[in-house]
Amino acid sequence: MYKDIVFLDGIDDDYRQSVINFVEEWESLPVYRSQAGYSPIFRISTSGSTGAPKTFEFSREQVEASAKYTGQFFDFKKGDSILLSLSPNFVAGKLMLVRAMLHEMKIVVAPLNSNPLKDINFFLESIKLAAFVPYQINEILKDEHSKKIYQTIENVIIGGAEISPTLELKISHLTNKNYSTFAMTETLTHFALRPVDGKTNFYTCLPGINIHEDARGCMVVEPNKILSQELITNDIIEKIDDTKFRWKGRFDHVINSGAIKIFPETEEKLIGHLFDEKRFYLSSKKNDALGEELVLVIEDFLWNKKNQEEILIEIEKIAPKYHGPKSILFFDKFDETKNGKIIRQKFP
């Protein structure tokens, strides 16, 4: 079995065994198959946040291509170290292990919990790359010791859920390099990254991946070693060049209010600081005159009339003209996908 693995204190038996099982499974797979090609080794299902869940199959060759693209971006070298703090039972954890094995890197396995760095005093070696979900980073940054350890990690990729504007601001002040991932199931985790530095608002594709726009203004990912044919997405972008883009929102989320197109995700970034860590999103309901009327949806108990009016006024000051919500809807708890993404609704 792959020898260069270090298990830190606090690793439970099930987690340890899941790491060992995947490493052994990966090493036992033949590199070459018959003339029929590589047989599928990964079956991954979409979250269902943008439609009915689908299952995709990937070959060893495609998995290695994804790992190599990330390795080129971060300039992995033999002997570098990678930190695992995600379950290898899911694709993000599996890919971290494959990246390490493919590039002959040391695998440092941290505890699988909300703050994997809490009981770590220092790393014996420099960590080249780690991956966390936003919730973990939120917990890490609440603790000064963990925050200090976190900043010794050279590069951190952040995915699995949206980074809130409040968390993004906190991350932008850190001394290490942090990246928001742009990922799809079809592309085997991320295919583009954006520095979370308070300055950069565009994503850069990994080496080997190019994009263009279709007639709707949506991104099309061109064929590469992961994709055998072009991938037409519903993600509206502002293309900078063949490898760089600004994300504006989902085509299926666009709100047409009085002939004005509103991209909810773009507006949410503008006003996110007004809500601290409270979850919200912008949606619409039918309006006879406008077609659609913008509404603010908040995960909370019903606010009094005065507080509702105050937040709508504050949004009006920040949002572009005619881009302010007209009313607010409250839900005690948002509907979510299995991996915690909010399921957005439109209202009658």
C-alpha positions as CSV (number, residue, x, y, z in Angstrom):
1,M,0.0,0.0,0.0
2,Y,1.0,3.6,-0.6
3,K,3.5,4.2,2.3
4,D,3.6,8.0,2.6
5,I,0.6,8.5,4.8
6,V,0.6,10.1,8.3
7,F,-2.5,9.9,10.5
8,L,-2.7,12.7,13.0
9,D,-4.2,12.3,16.5
10,G,-7.9,12.2,16.8
11,I,-8.6,10.0,13.8
12,D,-11.4,7.5,14.4
13,D,-11.2,3.9,13.2
14,D,-13.9,4.2,10.6
15,Y,-12.2,7.2,9.0
16,R,-8.8,5.6,9.1
17,Q,-10.1,2.5,7.5
18,S,-12.0,4.4,4.7
19,V,-8.7,6.1,3.8
20,I,-6.8,2.8,3.7
21,N,-9.7,1.1,1.7
22,F,-9.7,3.7,-1.0
23,V,-5.9,3.8,-1.3
24,E,-5.8,0.0,-1.7
25,E,-8.7,0.1,-4.1
26,W,-7.0,2.7,-6.3
27,E,-3.7,0.8,-6.3
28,S,-5.3,-2.5,-7.2
29,L,-6.9,-1.1,-10.4
30,P,-5.1,-2.0,-13.5
31,V,-3.6,1.0,-15.3
32,Y,-4.6,-0.4,-18.7
33,R,-7.8,-2.1,-19.8
34,S,-8.9,-4.0,-22.8
35,Q,-9.5,-2.4,-26.2
36,A,-13.0,-1.5,-25.0
37,G,-11.3,1.2,-23.0
38,Y,-11.2,2.0,-19.3
39,S,-14.0,0.6,-17.2
40,P,-15.9,3.1,-14.9
41,I,-14.5,3.3,-11.4
42,F,-16.4,6.2,-10.0
43,R,-20.1,6.6,-10.0
44,I,-21.1,10.1,-8.8
45,S,-24.5,11.6,-8.4
46,T,-25.4,15.3,-8.8
47,S,-26.9,17.1,-5.8
48,G,-30.2,17.8,-7.4
49,S,-30.0,21.5,-6.7
50,T,-30.4,22.5,-10.3
51,G,-32.7,19.6,-11.6
52,A,-33.3,15.9,-11.1
53,P,-30.3,14.1,-9.7
54,K,-28.1,12.3,-12.3
55,T,-25.4,9.7,-12.0
56,F,-22.1,9.9,-14.0
57,E,-19.4,7.3,-14.5
58,F,-15.7,8.1,-14.8
59,S,-12.7,6.0,-15.8
60,R,-9.3,5.9,-14.1
61,E,-7.9,7.9,-17.0
62,Q,-10.4,10.7,-16.4
63,V,-9.7,10.8,-12.7
64,E,-6.0,11.0,-13.3
65,A,-6.5,13.8,-15.8
66,S,-8.5,15.8,-13.2
67,A,-5.7,15.2,-10.6
68,K,-3.0,16.2,-13.1
69,Y,-4.8,19.5,-14.0
70,T,-4.9,20.5,-10.3
71,G,-1.3,19.5,-9.9
72,Q,-0.2,21.7,-12.8
73,F,-2.1,24.7,-11.4
74,F,-0.4,24.4,-8.0
75,D,2.9,23.1,-9.3
76,F,2.9,19.9,-7.2
77,K,6.3,18.3,-6.7
78,K,7.3,14.9,-5.5
79,G,7.6,15.0,-1.7
80,D,5.2,17.9,-1.2
81,S,2.4,17.3,1.4
82,I,-1.3,17.4,1.0
83,L,-3.8,17.6,3.9
84,L,-6.9,15.4,3.9
85,S,-9.8,16.6,6.1
86,L,-12.7,15.4,3.9
87,S,-14.2,11.9,3.8
88,P,-12.8,9.6,1.1
89,N,-16.3,8.2,0.8
90,F,-17.1,11.2,-1.3
91,V,-15.6,12.5,-4.5
92,A,-13.8,15.5,-3.0
93,G,-11.9,13.3,-0.5
94,K,-11.2,10.7,-3.1
95,L,-9.6,13.2,-5.5
96,M,-7.4,14.7,-2.8
97,L,-6.0,11.2,-2.2
98,V,-5.5,10.6,-6.0
99,R,-3.7,13.9,-6.4
100,A,-1.3,13.0,-3.7
101,M,-0.6,9.4,-4.9
102,L,-0.3,10.5,-8.5
103,H,2.3,13.2,-7.7
104,E,4.1,11.1,-5.0
105,M,3.1,13.5,-2.2
106,K,2.9,12.9,1.5
107,I,-0.7,12.4,2.7
108,V,-1.4,14.0,6.1
109,V,-4.8,12.9,7.4
110,A,-6.5,15.3,9.8
111,P,-9.5,14.6,12.0
112,L,-12.9,14.6,10.2
113,N,-14.8,17.2,12.0
114,S,-16.0,20.9,11.9
115,N,-12.5,22.1,13.0
116,P,-9.8,19.6,11.9
117,L,-7.0,22.0,13.1
118,K,-8.2,22.5,16.6
119,D,-5.8,20.0,18.3
120,I,-2.9,20.5,15.9
121,N,0.1,22.5,17.3
122,F,2.1,22.5,14.1
123,F,2.7,20.5,11.0
124,L,6.0,18.6,10.8
125,E,6.2,19.6,7.1
126,S,4.9,22.4,4.9
127,I,1.4,21.6,3.6
128,K,1.1,22.4,-0.1
129,L,-2.7,22.0,-0.5
130,A,-5.7,21.4,1.7
131,A,-9.4,21.4,0.9
132,F,-12.2,22.5,3.3
133,V,-15.9,23.3,3.0
134,P,-17.0,26.8,4.1
135,Y,-18.5,25.5,7.3
136,Q,-15.1,24.1,8.4
137,I,-13.4,27.4,7.6
138,N,-16.0,29.3,9.6
139,E,-15.2,27.1,12.6
140,I,-11.5,27.3,12.2
141,L,-11.4,31.1,12.0
142,K,-13.4,31.3,15.3
143,D,-10.4,29.9,17.1
144,E,-7.2,31.9,17.1
145,H,-4.9,28.9,17.5
146,S,-6.6,27.1,14.6
147,K,-6.5,30.3,12.5
148,K,-2.8,30.5,13.0
149,I,-2.3,26.9,11.9
150,Y,-4.6,27.4,8.9
151,Q,-2.4,30.2,7.6
152,T,0.7,27.9,7.5
153,I,-1.1,25.9,4.8
154,E,0.3,27.3,1.5
155,N,-2.9,26.8,-0.6
156,V,-6.5,26.0,0.4
157,I,-9.3,25.2,-2.0
158,I,-12.8,25.9,-0.8
159,G,-15.9,24.1,-2.2
160,G,-19.0,22.2,-1.6
161,A,-21.2,25.2,-0.9
162,E,-21.3,29.0,-1.5
163,I,-18.8,31.1,0.5
164,S,-20.9,33.8,2.2
165,P,-19.9,37.4,1.7
166,T,-19.0,37.7,5.4
167,L,-16.8,34.6,5.3
168,E,-15.2,35.8,2.1
169,L,-14.2,39.0,3.8
170,K,-12.6,37.1,6.6
171,I,-10.7,34.9,4.3
172,S,-9.4,37.8,2.2
173,H,-7.4,39.1,5.2
174,L,-5.5,35.8,5.7
175,T,-1.8,35.5,4.8
176,N,-2.0,32.2,2.9
177,K,-3.6,31.6,-0.6
178,N,-7.3,30.6,-0.6
179,Y,-9.3,29.7,-3.7
180,S,-13.0,29.4,-4.4
181,T,-13.6,26.4,-6.6
182,F,-15.9,26.3,-9.7
183,A,-17.0,22.7,-9.9
184,M,-19.5,20.4,-11.6
185,T,-20.1,16.7,-11.2
186,E,-19.5,16.3,-15.0
187,T,-16.0,17.7,-14.6
188,L,-14.9,15.6,-11.6
189,T,-14.7,18.4,-8.9
190,H,-13.3,21.8,-9.8
191,F,-12.1,22.9,-13.2
192,A,-11.6,26.6,-12.4
193,L,-10.4,28.5,-9.3
194,R,-10.7,32.1,-8.1
195,P,-8.4,33.6,-5.4
196,V,-10.4,34.8,-2.4
197,D,-8.2,37.9,-1.8
198,G,-10.7,40.7,-1.9
199,K,-9.4,41.8,-5.3
200,T,-10.0,39.1,-7.8
201,N,-13.5,38.6,-9.1
202,F,-12.8,36.1,-12.0
203,Y,-12.1,32.4,-12.2
204,T,-9.2,30.9,-14.1
205,C,-9.5,27.5,-15.6
206,L,-7.1,24.7,-14.8
207,P,-4.3,24.1,-17.4
208,G,-5.8,22.0,-20.2
209,I,-9.3,23.4,-20.0
210,N,-10.9,26.1,-22.2
211,I,-14.3,27.7,-22.4
212,H,-16.6,29.8,-24.6
213,E,-20.1,31.2,-24.5
214,D,-23.2,30.0,-26.3
215,A,-26.0,32.2,-27.7
216,R,-27.6,32.6,-24.2
217,G,-24.4,33.9,-22.7
218,C,-23.9,30.6,-20.9
219,M,-20.5,28.9,-20.4
220,V,-19.5,25.9,-22.6
221,V,-16.6,23.8,-21.4
222,E,-14.6,22.5,-24.4
223,P,-13.6,18.8,-24.7
224,N,-10.5,17.9,-22.7
225,K,-9.1,14.8,-21.0
226,I,-12.0,14.7,-18.6
227,L,-14.8,15.6,-21.1
228,S,-15.1,13.6,-24.3
229,Q,-17.5,16.3,-25.8
230,E,-18.3,19.9,-25.0
231,L,-20.3,20.5,-21.8
232,I,-23.1,23.1,-22.2
233,T,-23.9,24.6,-18.9
234,N,-26.6,26.9,-17.5
235,D,-24.1,29.2,-15.9
236,I,-24.2,32.8,-17.3
237,I,-20.7,34.2,-17.5
238,E,-18.8,37.2,-18.6
239,K,-16.0,35.7,-20.6
240,I,-12.6,37.4,-20.3
241,D,-10.7,35.0,-22.5
242,D,-10.6,31.3,-23.3
243,T,-9.5,30.4,-19.8
244,K,-11.0,33.2,-17.6
245,F,-14.5,34.3,-16.7
246,R,-16.7,36.1,-14.2
247,W,-19.7,34.1,-13.0
248,K,-23.0,36.1,-13.1
249,G,-25.5,33.4,-12.1
250,R,-27.7,30.5,-13.3
251,F,-29.7,30.9,-16.4
252,D,-32.6,29.2,-14.7
253,H,-32.5,31.7,-11.8
254,V,-32.6,34.8,-13.9
255,I,-35.5,37.1,-13.0
256,N,-37.1,39.3,-15.7
257,S,-38.8,42.2,-13.9
258,G,-40.3,44.8,-16.2
259,A,-37.8,43.8,-19.0
260,I,-34.9,44.2,-16.6
261,K,-32.8,41.0,-16.2
262,I,-31.7,40.5,-12.6
263,F,-29.1,37.9,-11.7
264,P,-29.9,36.9,-8.1
265,E,-26.5,35.5,-7.3
266,T,-24.7,38.7,-8.4
267,E,-27.1,40.8,-6.3
268,E,-26.7,38.6,-3.3
269,K,-23.0,39.2,-3.2
270,L,-23.6,43.0,-3.1
271,I,-25.9,42.8,-0.1
272,G,-24.6,39.8,1.7
273,H,-22.8,41.8,4.4
274,L,-26.2,43.1,5.6
275,F,-27.1,39.6,6.8
276,D,-24.0,38.4,8.6
277,E,-24.2,34.6,8.6
278,K,-28.0,34.5,8.2
279,R,-29.0,32.6,5.1
280,F,-31.0,34.3,2.4
281,Y,-31.6,34.4,-1.3
282,L,-33.3,36.5,-3.9
283,S,-36.2,35.0,-5.9
284,S,-39.4,36.2,-7.6
285,K,-43.1,36.0,-7.6
286,K,-45.6,36.7,-10.4
287,N,-46.6,40.3,-11.0
288,D,-49.2,41.2,-13.6
289,A,-47.5,44.5,-14.5
290,L,-43.8,43.5,-14.3
291,G,-44.1,39.8,-15.2
292,E,-41.9,38.9,-12.2
293,E,-41.4,40.9,-8.9
294,L,-38.1,40.5,-6.9
295,V,-38.5,39.1,-3.4
296,L,-36.1,38.6,-0.6
297,V,-36.3,35.1,1.1
298,I,-34.8,34.8,4.6
299,E,-34.2,31.7,6.8
300,D,-35.6,33.1,10.1
301,F,-38.7,33.7,12.1
302,L,-41.0,36.5,10.9
303,W,-39.5,39.9,11.5
304,N,-41.6,42.9,12.7
305,K,-42.7,45.4,10.1
306,K,-40.1,48.0,11.1
307,N,-37.2,45.6,10.7
308,Q,-38.5,44.5,7.3
309,E,-38.8,48.0,6.1
310,E,-35.3,48.9,7.3
311,I,-33.6,46.0,5.5
312,L,-35.4,46.8,2.2
313,I,-34.3,50.4,2.5
314,E,-30.7,49.4,3.1
315,I,-30.8,47.1,0.0
316,E,-32.3,49.9,-2.1
317,K,-29.2,52.0,-1.3
318,I,-26.8,49.3,-2.5
319,A,-28.5,47.6,-5.3
320,P,-28.7,49.0,-8.9
321,K,-31.8,50.9,-9.7
322,Y,-35.0,48.7,-10.0
323,H,-33.0,45.8,-8.5
324,G,-34.3,46.0,-5.0
325,P,-36.8,43.4,-3.6
326,K,-40.4,44.6,-3.0
327,S,-41.2,42.2,-0.2
328,I,-39.8,39.6,2.1
329,L,-40.7,36.0,2.7
330,F,-39.6,34.1,5.8
331,F,-39.0,30.3,6.3
332,D,-38.0,28.7,9.5
333,K,-35.8,26.3,7.6
334,F,-34.8,26.2,3.9
335,D,-35.1,23.1,1.8
336,E,-31.6,21.7,1.1
337,T,-29.9,19.1,-1.1
338,K,-28.1,16.2,0.6
339,N,-24.8,18.2,0.6
340,G,-26.4,21.3,2.2
341,K,-27.1,23.5,-0.8
342,I,-30.2,25.7,-0.6
343,I,-33.0,24.7,-3.0
344,R,-34.3,27.9,-4.4
345,Q,-38.0,28.5,-5.0
346,K,-40.0,30.8,-7.2
347,F,-43.4,31.9,-5.9
348,P,-46.8,32.4,-7.4
